[in-house]
């Protein structure tokens, strides 16, 4: 969490964000209300509206700021180890408690809400800048050639987690992480 | 569309399914109503409730039956060609008209609705059985060893389409399809 992200907002900002994320996970994006968030956070709803004019704006700010959704960046000494750790952390984020219900509700809602989707793009872009460090270290170690497409690498791995765990509803165990990473690093062709 | 899928249901089944999918794309899963679908399809709402007791059940049946969401199975003569075609077809399904808004709304809603999600699992499982033919042909041609993990291959590719196009909101052009397929076939390691 950077200083820039944390700056601004009313008093009880942290309580407002926590209440917003809880409401999202509990009620879903459609059903949650600014009024309900205000009541739970112990502020007047006009306080929230003054800073965030819509549910999308409030959730966008809350999600960018949420310690809950931080993905630690691994540094295991090898690209393979780092990517397996990244996949594992993403699996825990999407399926564990308490982050999973928040992350799933937010990502599901973003599919149908362009304003919320726009907020998420900043979230993903910010993640990618930090994930680049994993690739840069692999290049420095001579594991990868320069100019590798980091976004494609991340989209393949994160996408496989999403399809397997969320759309198929199948378990995401350690074997899954290792096999997915092996496929994109080594390829499936003999 | 198989005979089995089309069997059963009331008269005006096709009109009911079309109205349901249109309502989903137009209003979203939360806001759409069985009453609205019945009115647009020109049937009594009790007719719908008799066959499908909930929005999830109705949409699950409509989605499984929808010609709109059929993905053609390519047979280009090479695994690489087939996979690039599969990715391209998925891109058109998710981002084109008229299927895109229906597919995106349905998949987004499934994230937050376990009953709808369950219906989708049948959809994905059915797709996978048919995608296996692409891999089996590649094994028969000697392009792939036996025992390849078809689900992993599909989850990586379909997942990358989803993350890039829906979560990042970035363009999915022909280069993307070729590069994604090259990554999983050849690997990114030198």
Interface residues (C-beta under 8 A of the other chain):
Chain A: X28 X29 X30 X31 X104 X105 X107 X108 X109 X110 X111 X112 X117 X118 X120 X121 X124 X125 X143 X144 X145 X148 X149 X151 X152 X153 X154 X155 X156 X157 X158 X159 X160 X161 X162 X163 X164 X166 X167 X168 X169 X179 X180 X183 X184 X185 X186 X187 X188 X189 X190
Chain B: X28 X29 X30 X31 X104 X105 X107 X108 X109 X110 X111 X112 X117 X118 X120 X121 X124 X125 X143 X144 X145 X148 X149 X151 X152 X153 X154 X155 X156 X157 X158 X159 X160 X161 X162 X163 X164 X166 X167 X168 X169 X179 X180 X183 X184 X185 X186 X187 X188 X189 X190
